[in-house]
Amino acid sequence: MSQGLLGATTRKVLQQYLIRFSEIGTKAPGTRRYFLRILERNIRDMLAREGISGGLEVSSALRGFLVSDDGRAPDFLRRIFGIRSFSAASEKHCTTLEEIAAEGERQFRERVTGKRFAVRARRAGTHPFTSLDIEVALGERLAVFGTVDLGTPEVVASVEIRSQRTFFFSEVVSGPGGLPLGSQGRVLALISGGFDSAVAAWFLMKRGVSCDYCFFNLGGPIHEEGTLRVVKTLVDRWQYGDDPAIIIVPFGPVVRALRQQTQEPYWNLMLKRAMLGVAFRIAQEREAEAIALGDALGQVSSQTLKNLRALGEGPLPVLRPLLSFDKDEIVARARSIGTAELSAAVKEYCALVPSHPVTAASPEVFATEWAKLDPAVLEAAFSERRTLTLRRLAFGAESALAEVATPHIPEGARLIDLREAEEYRQWHAPLAQRLSSADAFAFLDRLDSSQPLLFYCTYGLLSAELAYEARKRGLAAWSFSGGVEALRTALKVSNRQST
């Protein structure tokens, strides 16, 4: 389908959009009306939140009509769950086959001139002609200007008749499909800031499920802010018609208790069980109907089939929409929904055992190990939770990232590159030392220097975390704001000024 409408200019031209709904048409009449009411609410919320003026009509005939002079409208319509596709269309009053063919010639003449074209027609209602009659009559008129090609046309001249309304269009833009957000209840989605959990929440939203979020903070304020930026992006781009919250649970003390009270090979699985236990309580408190996880079968040790069995059941269903996905599919989807770049910069904290974690725990042995953990630690974490409303969340100058960020290179600073080895080989700042994220904290523990440190990474989140940790150790440290591309630009400007 053509994407020509996307990225439209903001020039004020009044345009009508013909909106097609997804599988709503397969529902019983009462359910269909319910879904359409929710979908209309979500579209109106999008218009209000994005400041798009326009008139909206949602028809029981499974079509919507939006008239707006805001060129941004297509970019936002494609993010409404329940919309299968839409087209910028011209509506004309035509009652006879001859009038339709004549108007179609006026609409498409310039677009088909010198090109291969096809005519596609659809009707709903009773008319004295068929859809094929329209295609033949209009095709004969347009064949004077272009070449008919039903297999691989360069231009598709489309006509859609809804009772007495006739629409002409040539481009069809895909929406996300699925069901209207909010039509299938609410879940609590566990979110880590990485690729998987955000994509899992997106797929549930596509099926009409509203999401609140639960974040178990293992890494301090930088980890929290990085995750909040991922979730905020997901909510602002996709969660129209909803007012979601995120519940933040401090889990550092739980990790320390696991390390002290249980065997190392079980730490990863124990951490997951601890998170689920607290999440079930939060979900019940918020009247959620299920828990959602970003598990992909076999991706990490806690997601093997045997370990998932060992985790046992809970008081609510656990939904795992990514169970059969591989990592490449998940990352590709994260790119398409807009969270990939932010997720790439969020450090993974859930892997407590770097090597040889248990991958096939028996339920009985795991239950014995679980019994060693003091339940008071989980109770304390639950009692210290706090809740933020995501739609009203803003990141100001007082944020943890802003505190350590700088757009300048401090005089005499030691530059530390935190990217992958191949990225470092392709380009790095002069005299910069590469440091893998796995070795970063040990590096800080060994360091005893008065020399300022400037960390940089791809996007500026991992470097901010290391700068924050360095400052906690009494070191002078900064993160270069904007990541590696901003640093390259700054160095180019500096070089030009010095020559």
Disulfide bonds with the S-S distance in Angstrom:
none
